[in-house]
Amino acid sequence: QKAVTAATIKINQIGTISETLEAINGCYKAGLTSIISQRGGETDDDIIADLAVGTVATECKFGSPADSERLAKYQRLQTIETELKA
């Protein structure tokens, strides 16, 4: 029925990085879009931005860059963009 088109992937809710990658791959195989998302209480760790860029995920959801933990992710995305353009 195509009632679902996307899945929100919250890395620190799933468990390990390997399990996160399996979940993203499962979405891809099922024809679903993966949305990489942070969770409340997130840290400044910016690996989530690398996952959003380095996988078949098509979107990321970090919230407004008002808090340092969110800003770190957006800054990492900018760094990745700069590195890819080089």
C-alpha positions in Angstrom: 0.0 0.0 0.0 3.1 2.3 0.2 1.9 3.7 3.5 5.5 4.3 4.6 8.1 6.0 2.5 10.9 6.8 5.0 12.4 5.7 8.3 14.1 7.8 10.9 17.4 6.3 11.9 18.6 7.4 15.3 22.1 6.0 15.7 22.2 6.1 19.5 18.8 4.3 19.8 19.8 1.4 17.5 22.9 0.3 19.2 26.2 -0.1 17.3 27.4 1.5 14.1 27.2 -1.9 12.4 23.5 -2.2 13.4 22.9 1.4 12.2 24.4 0.5 8.8 22.3 -2.6 8.7 19.1 -0.6 9.4 20.0 1.9 6.7 20.7 -0.9 4.2 17.4 -2.6 5.1 15.6 0.7 4.4 17.3 0.9 1.0 16.4 -2.6 0.1 12.8 -2.0 1.1 12.7 1.1 -1.1 12.5 3.5 1.9 14.3 6.8 2.4 16.6 6.9 5.4 16.6 10.0 7.5 19.6 10.2 9.8 18.5 11.9 13.0 20.0 12.9 16.4 18.2 12.2 19.6 17.6 14.5 22.5 20.5 14.6 24.9 23.0 14.2 22.0 26.7 15.0 22.4 29.0 17.1 20.3 30.1 13.9 18.5 29.7 14.7 14.8 30.0 11.2 13.3 26.3 11.3 12.5 27.1 13.9 9.8 29.6 11.4 8.2 26.9 8.7 8.3 24.4 10.9 6.6 26.9 11.7 3.8 28.6 8.3 3.5 25.5 6.1 3.3 22.4 6.0 1.0 20.6 8.2 3.5 19.0 11.1 1.6 18.3 13.4 4.5 19.5 14.3 8.0 17.6 15.9 10.9 19.7 17.6 13.5 17.3 20.5 14.6 18.2 24.1 14.7 21.9 24.9 15.2 21.1 26.8 18.4 22.9 24.3 20.7 26.6 23.3 20.4 25.8 19.6 19.9 23.6 20.5 16.8 26.0 23.1 15.5 28.9 20.6 15.5 26.9 18.4 13.1 26.2 21.2 10.7 29.8 22.3 10.8 30.9 18.8 10.0 28.6 18.8 7.0 30.2 22.0 5.8 33.7 20.5 6.2 32.7 17.4 4.3 31.2 19.6 1.5 34.5 21.6 1.3 36.6 18.4 1.2 34.4 16.9 -1.5 34.8 20.0 -3.7 38.6 19.9 -3.4 
